[in-house]
Amino acid sequence: MALRFTKMHGAGNDYIYVDCFAQAAPSDPAELARRMSDRHVGVGGDGLILICPVAGADAEMRMFNADGSYSAMCGNGIRCVAKYVHDHGIATSQSLSIVTGGRRYALDLFVSGGKVARVRVDMGPPVFTASEIPTTLAGSPPTEVPLDVAGRRFNVTALSMGNPHCVVFVDEPTDELVLGVGPRIENDARFPARTNVEFVQTLNRETVRQRTWERGSGETLACGSGACAVCVAGVLTGRTERRITAKLLGGDLELEWDEATNHVFMTGPAAEVFTGEWPA
């Protein structure tokens, strides 16, 4: 039987979604992610996301990058899961609970014409303990730590938002940095689980321009958890306020690191593009 899927994106960060409420989950999602994500001979996407039933929440998100590797969190992906769950009648509340990577996340939906247009996600507190990020860089979190890569020295800030991030503030996030240095940092031995890499230009204390080299997918048009990490790193390094707008290649995301709760909140769009069937 063919596998039914839905193509969705959050600020251009596009994934292939499979509704496992309506059909059985694929037996080898990692291999399926590699095949379906191929932009030449597959559907094309930054990865595969399964939307699954789970006890105690409205749905579970299981995410696989384009290279088949598993990821515990995707900020843009979880917004799209919330849109799918609401718009397809799995749960019609405007406040949802979604599990991913063993953690439960609360999401508030902004509905227009009966369909979700934007979603606000409580991404929880940032993780600063180096061994939990994980990284062998010094500090908890490592903040503005010198990192020598590709014959150059960068000052980097590392933390986790459910997945590892390395934030690099630069004068301009160029192709040379993102496409050349990004994969070198992703696979650097000081990040034992690899890492996402954000190259960030500070426009003012409330606005940044961000490009991300994503672990397992390469450069993407947006990275939601990465934007959250940038918000936190901006505060830690004294560059930004706690509430910022991140300008990504695929659109804008609104971030806030709430001082009272220590939680990071992300608000951004979610869109459904098309549906199809993948041959068995």
Number of C-alpha atoms within 10 A of each C-alpha: 7 9 15 16 20 17 21 25 25 27 22 21 24 26 29 25 26 24 22 17 15 12 11 11 15 14 8 9 20 19 16 19 28 21 19 22 26 16 12 8 9 14 18 20 24 28 29 30 29 23 25 21 18 13 8 11 14 21 25 26 24 23 28 29 24 27 21 21 17 19 18 17 24 25 24 29 28 27 30 29 25 33 29 23 22 22 16 12 10 16 17 15 13 15 17 20 18 24 24 18 15 11 13 17 17 16 22 18 21 18 15 9 6 10 15 23 18 21 25 20 26 19 24 19 17 20 20 18 16 19 14 14 26 22 27 13 19 12 15 17 22 21 20 18 16 15 17 12 13 10 6 9 11 14 16 21 28 32 29 25 25 23 24 27 32 30 27 22 24 16 10 14 19 13 12 9 17 21 15 13 18 27 21 16 23 24 16 17 12 15 22 14 16 23 28 29 29 28 25 25 19 18 14 12 16 17 19 23 21 27 29 28 29 25 25 22 18 19 22 19 20 29 30 30 24 31 32 28 27 30 30 27 25 24 15 16 12 10 17 21 17 19 21 23 19 28 20 22 17 16 15 20 22 19 26 20 25 15 9 6 9 12 16 24 20 27 24 22 21 26 20 18 10 10 13 12 12 13 8 7
